[in-house]
Amino acid sequence: MLRQLAMGSAFAVLVAGSAWAGEYGTPAEARAMLEKAVAAVNANKAKALEMFTKGEGGFKDRDLYPYCGGPDGNFTAHPSLVGKSLKDLKDKAGKPLGVEVYAAAKDGVIVEVSYMWPRPGQTEPVNKVVYVTKVGDQVCAV
């Protein structure tokens, strides 16, 4: 009977771990969403930025969403920060995240920028990665 309980507990831990892992987007999913966002901006920038902000068209998946900033350094697409300064954004450790995102963005290349930020619904910052590229006059990231 103890063996059955131990096996049942191991199964419960495995299932719980798998459920937790699906709660957040993966690096591959984030990169794929950014590639999809680039295609959308190239097809119709105004429509794409609106879709990103509203989270429509598959541009919101768990904790993944694209955001963009224009040449003036302000968000052009974001669920809640459109019009505010992306360039002035600092992560929870005080790192100038917005400046680093703009500096890293290059046309046709996707790069990673790490930063400290809480997961949705949490308060403790964790190390995260944003994928960044430049599309025309937009700096976009997921």
C-alpha positions as CSV (number, residue, x, y, z in Angstrom):
1,M,0.0,0.0,0.0
2,L,2.9,2.4,0.8
3,R,4.3,1.7,-2.7
4,Q,0.9,2.6,-4.2
5,L,0.8,5.9,-2.3
6,A,4.3,6.8,-3.2
7,M,3.6,6.1,-6.9
8,G,0.4,8.1,-6.7
9,S,2.2,11.0,-5.1
10,A,4.9,11.0,-7.8
11,F,2.2,11.0,-10.4
12,A,0.5,14.0,-8.7
13,V,3.7,15.9,-8.6
14,L,4.4,15.2,-12.3
15,V,0.9,16.3,-13.3
16,A,1.1,19.4,-11.2
17,G,4.5,20.3,-12.7
18,S,3.2,19.8,-16.2
19,A,0.2,22.0,-15.5
20,W,2.4,24.8,-14.1
21,A,4.7,24.7,-17.1
22,G,1.8,25.3,-19.4
23,E,0.7,28.4,-17.4
24,Y,3.4,30.6,-19.1
25,G,4.5,30.9,-22.7
26,T,7.8,29.2,-23.8
27,P,10.7,30.9,-25.5
28,A,9.9,29.2,-28.7
29,E,6.2,30.4,-28.5
30,A,7.4,34.0,-27.8
31,R,9.8,34.0,-30.7
32,A,7.1,32.6,-33.0
33,M,4.6,35.3,-31.9
34,L,7.2,38.0,-32.6
35,E,7.8,36.5,-36.1
36,K,4.0,36.6,-36.6
37,A,3.9,40.2,-35.3
38,V,6.6,41.2,-37.8
39,A,4.6,39.8,-40.7
40,A,1.5,41.6,-39.5
41,V,3.3,45.0,-39.2
42,N,4.8,44.5,-42.7
43,A,1.3,43.7,-44.1
44,N,-0.6,46.6,-42.4
45,K,1.2,48.5,-39.6
46,A,-1.9,50.4,-38.3
47,K,-4.1,47.3,-38.1
48,A,-1.3,45.2,-36.5
49,L,-0.6,47.8,-33.8
50,E,-4.3,47.9,-33.0
51,M,-4.5,44.1,-32.9
52,F,-1.5,43.9,-30.5
53,T,-3.0,46.5,-28.2
54,K,-6.4,44.6,-28.1
55,G,-4.8,41.2,-27.9
56,E,-6.7,40.1,-31.0
57,G,-5.7,37.7,-33.8
58,G,-3.7,35.4,-31.7
59,F,-1.6,38.2,-30.2
60,K,-2.3,37.3,-26.6
61,D,-1.4,33.9,-25.2
62,R,-1.1,33.5,-21.4
63,D,1.7,35.9,-20.5
64,L,2.8,36.5,-24.1
65,Y,1.9,39.5,-26.1
66,P,3.7,41.8,-28.6
67,Y,4.3,45.5,-27.9
68,C,5.9,48.1,-30.1
69,G,7.5,51.5,-29.7
70,G,7.8,54.2,-32.4
71,P,10.7,56.5,-33.4
72,D,9.8,58.9,-30.6
73,G,10.3,56.2,-27.9
74,N,6.7,55.9,-27.0
75,F,4.6,52.7,-27.0
76,T,2.5,52.4,-30.2
77,A,1.1,49.0,-29.1
78,H,0.7,47.6,-25.6
79,P,-2.3,46.4,-23.6
80,S,-2.2,49.4,-21.3
81,L,0.8,51.8,-22.0
82,V,0.1,53.2,-25.5
83,G,1.4,56.8,-25.6
84,K,3.7,56.3,-22.6
85,S,7.4,56.2,-22.9
86,L,8.9,52.8,-23.7
87,K,12.4,54.3,-23.7
88,D,12.0,55.4,-20.0
89,L,10.9,52.0,-18.8
90,K,13.0,50.4,-16.1
91,D,12.8,46.9,-14.9
92,K,12.1,46.0,-11.2
93,A,15.9,46.0,-10.5
94,G,16.3,49.5,-12.0
95,K,17.8,48.4,-15.3
96,P,17.0,50.8,-18.2
97,L,15.0,48.2,-20.0
98,G,13.5,50.5,-22.6
99,V,16.9,52.0,-23.6
100,E,18.3,48.5,-23.9
101,V,15.3,47.3,-26.0
102,Y,15.8,50.2,-28.5
103,A,19.6,49.7,-28.6
104,A,19.2,46.0,-29.3
105,A,16.6,46.2,-32.0
106,K,17.9,45.6,-35.5
107,D,15.9,45.1,-38.8
108,G,15.6,41.4,-39.7
109,V,17.3,40.1,-36.5
110,I,15.6,38.8,-33.4
111,V,17.7,39.3,-30.2
112,E,17.1,38.5,-26.5
113,V,17.1,41.1,-23.7
114,S,16.8,39.8,-20.1
115,Y,15.1,41.8,-17.3
116,M,13.5,41.4,-13.9
117,W,9.7,41.6,-13.7
118,P,6.9,39.8,-11.8
119,R,4.9,37.1,-13.6
120,P,1.2,38.0,-14.1
121,G,-0.7,38.0,-10.7
122,Q,2.6,37.9,-8.7
123,T,4.6,40.6,-7.0
124,E,8.1,39.0,-6.7
125,P,10.3,39.9,-9.8
126,V,11.8,36.9,-11.7
127,N,14.4,36.9,-14.5
128,K,12.5,37.1,-17.9
129,V,13.6,37.4,-21.5
130,V,12.0,39.6,-24.2
131,Y,12.6,38.9,-27.9
132,V,13.2,42.2,-29.8
133,T,13.4,43.3,-33.4
134,K,12.9,46.3,-35.6
135,V,10.3,46.5,-38.3
136,G,10.4,49.7,-40.3
137,D,10.1,52.5,-37.8
138,Q,8.8,50.2,-35.1
139,V,10.8,48.5,-32.3
140,C,8.7,45.4,-31.5
141,A,9.0,42.8,-28.8
142,V,7.3,39.8,-27.2
